[in-house]
Amino acid sequence: MRRGRAIAPGVRITVRGRSIKLRRLRHAPRGLWWWLAILGPGVVASVAGDDAGGIATNSQIGAAYGYDMLWLLLLLTVALGIVQEMAARLGAATGSGLLDLIRERFGIGWALLAVTTLLIANGGVTVTEFAGAGAAAELFGISRYIAVPACALLVWLVVLYGSYASAERVLLVLTLAFLAYPIAAIMAHPDWGQVVQHTVVPTIHLEPGFMLLAVAMVGTTITPYQQLFQQSAVVEKGVAIKDYAGERADAFTGAIVGNLIWAFIIIATAATLHTAGQTDVGSASDAARALEPLAGPAAAALFGVGLLGASLLAAAVVPLATAYAVSEAFGFRKGVGLDFRRAPIFYGLFTVLVALSAAIALWPSIPLFGLLVSIQVLNGVLLPVILVFMLLLAADRRLMGTLVNKPLHAVLGWGTLVLVVAAIVLLVVFSIAA
């Protein structure tokens, strides 16, 4: 787990046959430049979490229950920040990914349990991303049987042969279409007093439908692949312990930015669909109606652009996070900077996940939005397995050194676990009683 030594400024190194002299920055970035310098894995992981499944889940929440779940989203925003920060801290303190640490600390048996959990959860999420891409294409009159294979091939080619960083920036720009939700929510003239009240005062409906969507909200807000991606990305960046403050800010900023989008989706759908009596969202065109106060007839096109960008971004990030995790668990070579020949297991798993998920997404008669919400419920049910491992590792002082969990970290982390388990138990109880 030891890192290589840093190379001092002024030393010449050779990269791909070129001699490069390292330079020292004249001064540290400040203000806006500081934020631009540090925003990275946390923001990318959270924005990638604003994917097809999350859009479907939060659209359904707003349509079915109006503003009643905003208080839960507020709690989950705090919880997401805590969990993502812990993942970043584990990466900075140890220089290892999560599955590396689980294998070394708990043994191969527990690592296999974690791998199985992640393959189930992330495989399901990847299916929903391609299903979302297909739904977005159909809003533009393109058959999903053409769009989904084309999207899968594009994702595969970009990651293996193209510039993933460039593609990531393009997809992030496409997801900016969802910044239309705050404007649409305002133009729909919601009752802001009710919005504030339901954000700070819990409202709970003791019925299976509410509990199902509550667990789905947990699953789409704190998704296992986000922690994997965050920790592995921090390791690849080579963040030193002394430079960790920037990663902490990145993790919490990502949690806030990502969940603000969810909040406005709930507000927009509540103020339009719920108010109009449409309490069930069954298709992409239904969800797009929430943007009509802003875009009018172009609402479907605006929604389609954002859905396509969000789906493709997550369709690249989720299989990559999974390939990182499995490679870490068994000690295989990994990294986007390598090629297929040098990391065959890493890229082989990525390829299988993309191809298989795209094929399942094309399965006839799959109810799209029902599938998307169900996968988020599955994520919520599997999340405690990953959280327990993270909390135990982050509390190990021999492993973490000065970045070990402080008492407040421990209370908030275990509190998050209790919240998730309580939601799952209530869902099971009410489902049996129904």
C-alpha positions as a printed NumPy array, in Angstrom:
array([[  0.   ,   0.   ,   0.   ],
       [  2.99 ,   2.278,  -0.028],
       [  3.108,   5.051,  -2.565],
       [  6.01 ,   5.842,  -4.838],
       [  8.082,   8.892,  -3.981],
       [  7.039,  12.23 ,  -5.439],
       [  9.264,  13.686,  -8.162],
       [ 10.633,  17.095,  -7.268],
       [ 10.184,  20.124,  -9.546],
       [ 13.175,  20.779, -11.793],
       [ 13.817,  17.081, -12.465],
       [ 13.609,  15.905, -16.081],
       [ 11.543,  12.788, -16.798],
       [ 10.95 ,  10.88 , -20.024],
       [  7.379,  10.254, -21.145],
       [  6.853,   8.356, -24.402],
       [ 10.298,   9.319, -25.632],
       [  9.953,  13.021, -24.797],
       [ 12.05 ,  14.744, -22.131],
       [  9.933,  16.922, -19.852],
       [ 11.119,  19.252, -17.103],
       [  8.749,  19.488, -14.155],
       [  7.911,  23.022, -13.073],
       [  6.673,  24.382,  -9.776],
       [  3.563,  26.57 ,  -9.743],
       [  4.427,  30.17 ,  -8.86 ],
       [  1.579,  30.211,  -6.363],
       [ -1.284,  27.98 ,  -5.352],
       [ -4.619,  28.42 ,  -7.163],
       [ -7.011,  30.736,  -5.393],
       [-10.721,  31.52 ,  -5.456],
       [-12.506,  30.163,  -8.511],
       [ -9.292,  28.571,  -9.82 ],
       [ -8.94 ,  26.607,  -6.573],
       [-12.421,  25.159,  -7.033],
       [-11.764,  24.33 , -10.674],
       [ -8.548,  22.597,  -9.643],
       [-10.112,  20.402,  -6.957],
       [-13.48 ,  19.515,  -8.471],
       [-13.014,  16.046,  -9.816],
       [-14.041,  12.531,  -8.71 ],
       [-16.674,  13.69 ,  -6.213],
       [-18.536,  15.893,  -8.667],
       [-18.171,  13.387, -11.519],
       [-19.426,  10.51 ,  -9.315],
       [-22.429,  12.513,  -8.097],
       [-23.362,  13.89 , -11.516],
       [-22.963,  10.397, -13.003],
       [-25.378,   9.324, -10.266],
       [-27.94 ,  11.71 , -11.803],
       [-28.732,   8.966, -14.284],
       [-31.729,   7.367, -15.959],
       [-32.757,   5.413, -12.854],
       [-32.568,   8.468, -10.642],
       [-34.533,  10.583, -13.106],
       [-37.273,   7.95 , -13.265],
       [-37.332,   7.466,  -9.489],
       [-37.499,  11.138,  -8.557],
       [-40.016,  11.909, -11.306],
       [-42.225,   9.145,  -9.893],
       [-41.722,  10.478,  -6.345],
       [-42.788,  14.   ,  -7.328],
       [-45.777,  12.759,  -9.332],
       [-47.012,  10.308,  -6.696],
       [-46.331,  12.182,  -3.441],
       [-45.686,  15.793,  -4.374],
       [-43.181,  17.413,  -2.012],
       [-43.609,  14.818,   0.754],
       [-40.149,  13.199,   0.345],
       [-38.029,  16.355,   0.191],
       [-37.089,  15.937,   3.876],
       [-35.661,  12.483,   3.115],
       [-33.646,  13.896,   0.215],
       [-32.149,  16.49 ,   2.584],
       [-31.061,  13.751,   5.008],
       [-29.652,  11.692,   2.15 ],
       [-27.655,  14.667,   0.86 ],
       [-25.836,  14.847,   4.195],
       [-25.434,  11.066,   4.185],
       [-24.078,  11.074,   0.617],
       [-21.491,  13.699,   1.511],
       [-20.384,  11.642,   4.525],
       [-20.088,   8.41 ,   2.521],
       [-18.344,   9.97 ,  -0.492],
       [-15.9  ,  11.832,   1.758],
       [-15.119,   8.578,   3.557],
       [-14.426,   6.881,   0.215],
       [-12.073,   9.689,  -0.803],
       [-10.331,   9.542,   2.577],
       [ -9.834,   5.777,   2.287],
       [ -8.209,   6.304,  -1.108],
       [ -5.942,   9.131,   0.036],
       [ -4.852,   7.387,   3.245],
       [ -4.143,   3.944,   1.794],
       [ -3.454,   4.404,  -1.922],
       [ -5.719,   1.389,  -2.528],
       [ -9.195,   0.824,  -3.879],
       [-12.054,  -0.46 ,  -1.72 ],
       [-11.943,  -4.076,  -2.896],
       [ -8.154,  -4.149,  -2.44 ],
       [ -8.664,  -3.161,   1.177],
       [-11.508,  -5.62 ,   1.776],
       [ -9.409,  -8.508,   0.447],
       [ -6.336,  -7.555,   2.504],
       [ -8.19 ,  -6.712,   5.708],
       [-10.991,  -9.317,   5.762],
       [ -9.83 , -12.069,   3.378],
       [-10.863, -13.415,   0.   ],
       [-14.196, -14.811,   1.236],
       [-15.521, -11.405,   2.263],
       [-14.037,  -9.902,  -0.893],
       [-16.09 , -12.385,  -2.926],
       [-19.231, -11.287,  -1.058],
       [-18.461,  -7.648,  -1.862],
       [-17.719,  -8.476,  -5.508],
       [-20.988, -10.406,  -5.864],
       [-22.927,  -7.514,  -4.332],
       [-21.319,  -5.034,  -6.705],
       [-21.801,  -7.181,  -9.802],
       [-25.516,  -7.521,  -9.063],
       [-26.015,  -3.848,  -8.195],
       [-23.819,  -2.367, -10.921],
       [-24.963,  -4.816, -13.576],
       [-28.547,  -3.754, -12.937],
       [-27.644,  -0.062, -13.046],
       [-25.795,  -0.472, -16.359],
       [-28.896,  -2.102, -17.876],
       [-30.961,   0.929, -16.84 ],
       [-28.46 ,   3.318, -18.426],
       [-28.816,   1.701, -21.83 ],
       [-32.572,   1.495, -21.351],
       [-32.516,   5.23 , -20.611],
       [-30.454,   5.923, -23.713],
       [-32.976,   3.959, -25.757],
       [-35.877,   5.917, -24.257],
       [-34.104,   9.2  , -25.027],
       [-33.554,   8.134, -28.636],
       [-37.222,   7.229, -29.05 ],
       [-38.159,  10.799, -28.066],
       [-36.349,  11.81 , -31.263],
       [-38.021,   9.105, -33.345],
       [-35.045,   6.696, -33.344],
       [-35.747,   3.046, -32.554],
       [-34.089,   1.77 , -29.388],
       [-33.062,  -1.322, -31.375],
       [-30.77 ,   0.975, -33.355],
       [-29.853,   3.441, -30.603],
       [-28.897,   1.032, -27.807],
       [-26.325,  -1.025, -29.791],
       [-24.902,   2.217, -31.231],
       [-24.571,   3.738, -27.745],
       [-22.942,   0.564, -26.384],
       [-20.423,   0.543, -29.232],
       [-19.694,   4.251, -28.73 ],
       [-19.072,   3.83 , -24.977],
       [-16.802,   0.827, -25.599],
       [-14.757,   2.536, -28.327],
       [-14.301,   5.758, -26.352],
       [-13.079,   3.999, -23.212],
       [-10.758,   1.585, -25.027],
       [ -9.441,   3.685, -27.894],
       [-10.561,   7.273, -27.536],
       [-10.036,  10.013, -25.007],
       [-12.262,   9.146, -22.063],
       [-11.54 ,  12.525, -20.459],
       [-12.77 ,  14.38 , -23.561],
       [-15.864,  12.21 , -23.852],
       [-16.586,  12.735, -20.162],
       [-16.587,  16.509, -20.661],
       [-18.955,  16.249, -23.646],
       [-21.389,  14.055, -21.712],
       [-21.249,  16.345, -18.695],
       [-22.208,  19.23 , -20.995],
       [-25.213,  17.243, -22.265],
       [-26.364,  16.606, -18.705],
       [-26.505,  20.379, -18.221],
       [-29.874,  20.139, -19.973],
       [-31.218,  19.14 , -16.571],
       [-30.364,  22.605, -15.285],
       [-33.66 ,  23.432, -16.993],
       [-35.455,  21.796, -14.05 ],
       [-34.842,  24.68 , -11.606],
       [-36.235,  27.12 , -14.183],
       [-39.16 ,  24.845, -15.026],
       [-39.906,  24.387, -11.325],
       [-39.997,  28.151, -10.763],
       [-42.145,  28.756, -13.853],
       [-44.628,  26.104, -12.673],
       [-45.297,  28.331,  -9.6  ],
       [-45.047,  25.741,  -6.846],
       [-46.222,  26.539,  -3.332],
       [-42.791,  27.44 ,  -1.92 ],
       [-44.171,  27.458,   1.607],
       [-45.121,  23.812,   1.152],
       [-41.714,  23.082,  -0.398],
       [-39.896,  24.498,   2.636],
       [-42.261,  22.839,   5.097],
       [-41.856,  19.385,   3.552],
       [-38.082,  19.847,   3.397],
       [-37.723,  20.417,   7.139],
       [-40.763,  18.558,   8.547],
       [-40.911,  14.806,   7.806],
       [-44.033,  13.427,   6.153],
       [-44.396,   9.644,   6.15 ],
       [-47.122,   7.597,   4.478],
       [-47.392,   4.174,   6.088],
       [-47.995,   2.297,   2.846],
       [-45.913,   0.003,   0.607],
       [-45.754,   2.451,  -2.322],
       [-44.202,   5.175,  -0.189],
       [-41.698,   2.8  ,   1.401],
       [-40.776,   1.347,  -1.999],
       [-39.979,   4.802,  -3.37 ],
       [-38.142,   5.743,  -0.148],
       [-35.779,   2.778,  -0.582],
       [-35.484,   3.616,  -4.291],
       [-34.472,   7.173,  -3.332],
       [-31.8  ,   5.76 ,  -1.026],
       [-30.556,   3.507,  -3.83 ],
       [-30.362,   6.265,  -6.412],
       [-28.81 ,   8.822,  -4.032],
       [-26.097,   6.668,  -2.41 ],
       [-25.26 ,   4.169,  -5.136],
       [-22.423,   1.654,  -4.493],
       [-20.622,   2.451,  -7.739],
       [-20.249,   6.087,  -6.681],
       [-18.086,   5.1  ,  -3.712],
       [-16.031,   2.719,  -5.857],
       [-15.46 ,   5.355,  -8.498],
       [-14.619,   8.055,  -5.954],
       [-12.023,   5.972,  -4.113],
       [-10.398,   4.488,  -7.231],
       [-10.224,   7.902,  -8.906],
       [ -8.544,   9.446,  -5.849],
       [ -6.003,   6.601,  -5.892],
       [ -5.307,   7.096,  -9.609],
       [ -4.834,  10.837,  -9.044],
       [ -2.2  ,  10.005,  -6.439],
       [ -3.63 ,  12.421,  -3.866],
       [ -1.218,  12.865,  -0.953],
       [ -2.491,  13.001,   2.614],
       [ -1.276,  16.585,   2.976],
       [ -3.34 ,  17.599,  -0.076],
       [ -6.498,  15.843,   1.073],
       [ -8.485,  18.981,   1.969],
       [ -9.337,  19.569,  -1.684],
       [-10.767,  16.066,  -2.048],
       [-12.971,  16.608,   1.005],
       [-14.391,  19.776,  -0.554],
       [-14.885,  17.934,  -3.845],
       [-16.849,  15.115,  -2.159],
       [-19.258,  17.413,  -0.33 ],
       [-19.672,  19.732,  -3.312],
       [-20.557,  16.755,  -5.489],
       [-23.177,  15.563,  -2.997],
       [-24.855,  18.982,  -2.905],
       [-24.757,  19.594,  -6.666],
       [-26.018,  16.119,  -7.541],
       [-28.925,  16.184,  -5.096],
       [-29.997,  19.719,  -5.966],
       [-30.87 ,  18.332,  -9.392],
       [-32.985,  15.643,  -7.723],
       [-34.733,  18.244,  -5.569],
       [-35.747,  20.334,  -8.565],
       [-36.925,  17.263, -10.481],
       [-39.207,  16.428,  -7.544],
       [-40.431,  20.024,  -7.269],
       [-41.022,  20.332, -11.024],
       [-42.929,  17.041, -11.301],
       [-44.895,  17.789,  -8.137],
       [-45.907,  21.236,  -9.392],
       [-46.935,  19.927, -12.824],
       [-47.802,  16.215, -12.877],
       [-48.969,  15.775,  -9.254],
       [-50.999,  18.977,  -9.351],
       [-52.652,  17.841, -12.599],
       [-53.574,  14.491, -11.064],
       [-51.002,  12.405, -12.983],
       [-49.568,  10.358, -10.144],
       [-47.855,   7.669, -12.215],
       [-44.899,   8.192, -14.562],
       [-44.726,   5.325, -17.009],
       [-42.579,   6.663, -19.826],
       [-39.953,   9.228, -20.787],
       [-42.605,  11.376, -22.442],
       [-44.566,  11.445, -19.163],
       [-41.476,  12.608, -17.271],
       [-40.714,  15.226, -19.931],
       [-43.999,  16.978, -19.197],
       [-42.424,  18.488, -16.076],
       [-40.329,  20.701, -18.38 ],
       [-43.316,  22.069, -20.315],
       [-43.582,  25.307, -18.257],
       [-40.143,  26.23 , -19.606],
       [-39.797,  24.502, -22.977],
       [-43.414,  24.012, -24.085],
       [-43.574,  21.752, -27.147],
       [-39.779,  21.332, -27.001],
       [-39.952,  19.755, -23.526],
       [-39.506,  16.226, -24.877],
       [-36.427,  17.228, -26.89 ],
       [-34.841,  19.031, -23.92 ],
       [-35.534,  16.071, -21.641],
       [-34.192,  13.679, -24.282],
       [-30.865,  15.504, -24.584],
       [-30.327,  15.461, -20.819],
       [-31.438,  11.841, -20.47 ],
       [-29.095,  10.751, -23.26 ],
       [-26.09 ,  12.551, -21.761],
       [-26.795,  11.277, -18.237],
       [-27.344,   7.708, -19.45 ],
       [-24.184,   7.552, -21.568],
       [-22.022,   9.119, -18.849],
       [-23.202,   6.574, -16.292],
       [-23.024,   3.761, -18.88 ],
       [-19.277,   4.438, -19.03 ],
       [-18.669,   5.171, -15.332],
       [-20.573,   2.208, -13.828],
       [-18.873,  -0.594, -15.83 ],
       [-15.505,   1.111, -15.26 ],
       [-16.124,   1.271, -11.506],
       [-17.112,  -2.402, -11.546],
       [-14.036,  -3.42 , -13.544],
       [-11.849,  -1.499, -11.078],
       [-13.516,  -3.241,  -8.129],
       [-13.226,  -6.797,  -9.442],
       [ -9.625,  -6.22 , -10.571],
       [ -8.787,  -4.86 ,  -7.116],
       [-10.408,  -7.828,  -5.383],
       [ -8.216, -10.329,  -7.208],
       [ -5.083,  -8.259,  -7.797],
       [ -5.415,  -7.902, -11.582],
       [ -3.861,  -4.955, -13.442],
       [ -6.304,  -2.115, -13.956],
       [ -6.527,   1.433, -15.265],
       [ -7.895,   3.454, -18.171],
       [ -4.316,   4.407, -19.05 ],
       [ -3.518,   0.767, -19.915],
       [ -4.566,  -1.114, -23.054],
       [ -6.422,  -4.411, -23.545],
       [ -3.171,  -6.386, -23.812],
       [ -1.796,  -5.114, -20.487],
       [ -5.09 ,  -5.27 , -18.561],
       [ -7.16 ,  -8.049, -20.197],
       [ -9.346,  -8.831, -17.163],
       [-10.093,  -5.157, -16.502],
       [-11.105,  -4.39 , -20.082],
       [-12.664,  -7.826, -20.607],
       [-15.062,  -7.321, -17.707],
       [-15.856,  -3.794, -18.913],
       [-16.662,  -5.2  , -22.371],
       [-18.896,  -7.997, -21.035],
       [-20.84 ,  -5.602, -18.786],
       [-21.466,  -3.144, -21.622],
       [-22.479,  -5.818, -24.153],
       [-24.656,  -7.868, -21.796],
       [-26.389,  -4.813, -20.306],
       [-27.2  ,  -3.413, -23.742],
       [-28.63 ,  -6.784, -24.808],
       [-30.865,  -7.013, -21.707],
       [-32.032,  -3.414, -22.219],
       [-33.381,  -4.503, -25.616],
       [-35.46 ,  -7.314, -24.133],
       [-39.012,  -6.96 , -25.472],
       [-41.86 ,  -5.814, -23.235],
       [-39.698,  -4.526, -20.364],
       [-41.661,  -1.723, -18.618],
       [-38.949,   0.943, -18.769],
       [-39.739,   3.197, -15.808],
       [-40.817,   0.243, -13.66 ],
       [-37.452,  -1.389, -14.375],
       [-35.55 ,   1.813, -13.566],
       [-37.248,   2.25 , -10.177],
       [-36.884,  -1.458,  -9.307],
       [-33.12 ,  -1.355,  -9.907],
       [-32.805,   1.615,  -7.544],
       [-34.676,  -0.375,  -4.879],
       [-32.187,  -3.214,  -5.4  ],
       [-29.296,  -0.748,  -4.965],
       [-30.804,   0.471,  -1.711],
       [-31.141,  -3.096,  -0.402],
       [-27.518,  -3.99 ,  -1.294],
       [-25.984,  -0.699,  -0.081],
       [-25.568,  -1.749,   3.618],
       [-23.079,  -4.469,   2.615],
       [-20.687,  -1.879,   1.153],
       [-21.294,   0.651,   3.947],
       [-20.337,  -1.827,   6.67 ],
       [-17.001,  -2.576,   4.988],
       [-16.271,   1.146,   4.513],
       [-17.074,   2.027,   8.128],
       [-14.915,  -0.768,   9.545],
       [-11.972,   0.141,   7.302],
       [-12.204,   3.878,   7.976],
       [-12.148,   3.202,  11.753],
       [ -8.866,   1.254,  11.557],
       [ -6.179,   3.636,  12.844],
       [ -3.322,   1.393,  11.675],
       [ -4.707,   1.61 ,   8.157],
       [ -5.856,   5.232,   8.089],
       [ -3.293,   7.028,  10.251],
       [ -4.232,  10.693,  10.698],
       [ -7.254,  10.302,   8.376],
       [ -8.968,   7.742,  10.618],
       [-12.682,   8.284,  11.311],
       [-13.247,  10.853,  14.043],
       [-16.147,  10.335,  16.493],
       [-18.403,  12.611,  14.417],
       [-17.532,  10.658,  11.248],
       [-18.399,   7.414,  13.024],
       [-21.728,   8.694,  14.395],
       [-22.832,  10.087,  11.024],
       [-21.597,   7.041,   9.105],
       [-23.279,   4.465,  11.322],
       [-26.347,   6.713,  11.482],
       [-26.529,   6.556,   7.682],
       [-26.363,   2.773,   7.842],
       [-29.177,   2.671,  10.418],
       [-31.306,   4.98 ,   8.233],
       [-30.852,   2.738,   5.189],
       [-31.548,  -0.498,   7.093],
       [-34.634,   1.025,   8.748],
       [-36.063,   1.992,   5.351],
       [-35.472,  -1.549,   4.029],
       [-37.074,  -3.162,   7.102],
       [-40.146,  -0.896,   6.826],
       [-40.46 ,  -1.762,   3.136],
       [-40.401,  -5.481,   3.929],
       [-42.895,  -5.131,   6.788],
       [-45.399,  -3.102,   4.8  ],
       [-45.017,  -5.309,   1.731],
       [-45.818,  -8.41 ,   3.805],
       [-48.712,  -6.687,   5.562],
       [-50.247,  -5.408,   2.299]])
